[in-house]
């Protein structure tokens, strides 16, 4: 078995006989579609954690980000919360589905519920300083760049 970081492949470990491995919807898709393991329901204006039945191995220097699928988001108001998977996490991938719609969202085992996107990261060391220096924007935030677009 390759050591973590030796491969640029996403490795998938089956945790249940019912699981479906993530798949890509097209050759250039950014994410791997992730599937639910069981039938379930996300009540209107509520959230639910949903099992996938898989664990993943990520290459060193990457993390997995769980994101909403555009179809279920636009049609039913379902978004994905808490979607960061660190490269050293080897437990079951679970998806937090948040229903912002006014109707319950019913799903069946094997439905595509999220997409898993593998992203590169810069593991920067955090150090404390007394001054961050001067920038053009400074402390202005929360829409301030909309005031004077460049």
Secondary structure, 3 states (H helix, E strand, C coil): CCCCCCCCCCEEEECCCCCCCCECCCCCCCCEEEECCCCEEECCCCEEEEEEEEEEECCCCEEEEEECCHHHHHHHCEEEECCEEECCCCCEEEEEEEECCCCCEEECCCCEEEEEEEEECCCCCCCCCCCCCCCCCCCCCCCHHHCCCC
